[in-house]
Amino acid sequence: MDVSEIIAVIEQYAPPAAAASWDVSGVQAASFTERVDLAAVALEADPGTVRAAAEAGAGFILTHHPLSMRPRFPDRRDTYLSVLSLLLTRGITLYSAHTSLDANPRGPVRTLAQDLDLRDTEILDPTHGGTDGQGPFGFGFVGNLPRATPWGEFSRMLRAALGRSPAQACGRTPEVVSRVACCPGSGASLSAKAAQAGADLFITGDLKYHSAMEASDLSLYVLDVGHFILEERMMRAFAGLLARELRVPVRFFPGRDPFAPPESTVMHDT
């Protein structure tokens, strides 16, 4: 399968029109090799992941996070140079579906909403209507549980979906949860929108001191599950989706949460 064909399928779910103006979604490193026999999917393009994908025979790597938010000359012996060197010497195309994927409410960003069986989901922060009939686009989502759920029961549901407990929380714990908002990644800035949408709690990552203080003022319970976990699960889901649509094998390469203790990672065929 050709690189251009793979990108066309990816962009059905991560349309460039949906990306934020400041973002650098798209091709991060091109290659003269057009034919791809294996596509790799991962959250990050770190040296270990790129090396493992190359050794597995991948000719194309899709990541969520761009190689660099500020592309620059490879003028230092660092991770950026290591990744570029691996990509260029192995003839691998690197593509990032960053906010182009985040802002598509019909794509893998809604994985947690599906896990929790949220109903009547809406975009938390609409951005624009899209082009060519696509859209609307926006960041985060909010939806209703099938029934009002006591906090203890909901907490167990969420822990089962995430595979672990949230890293930290702020605000007053609700006795009953009916409406849930979420923004994977760095979504703490959307706390006010979650409150305005009537959410009982807001699930996100990278919650900082002043964001926590704001959430308390809004009488909103915020769970910080970390930047890594929701986006890692999103990319794993995207890998499964692509495996059904691409005419080449797709392999997901798991990453490691930098805040978690070191542990081995396992490569998965999808």
Buried (B, 14 or more C-beta within 10 A) or exposed (E): BEBEBBBEBBBEBBBEBBBBEEBBBBEBBEBEEEEBEBBBBBBBBBBBBBBBBBEBEBBBBBBBBBBBEEEEEBEEEEEBBBBBBBBBEBEBBBBBBBBBBBBBBEBBBBBBBEBBEBEEBBBBBBBEEBEEEBBBBBBBBBBBBEEEBEBEEBBEBBEEBBEEEBBEBBBEEBEEBBBBBBBBBBBBBBBBBBBBBEBBBBBBBBBEEEBBEBBBEBEBBBBBBBBBBBBBBBBBBBBBBBBEEBEBBBBBBBBBBEEEEEEEEEBBEB
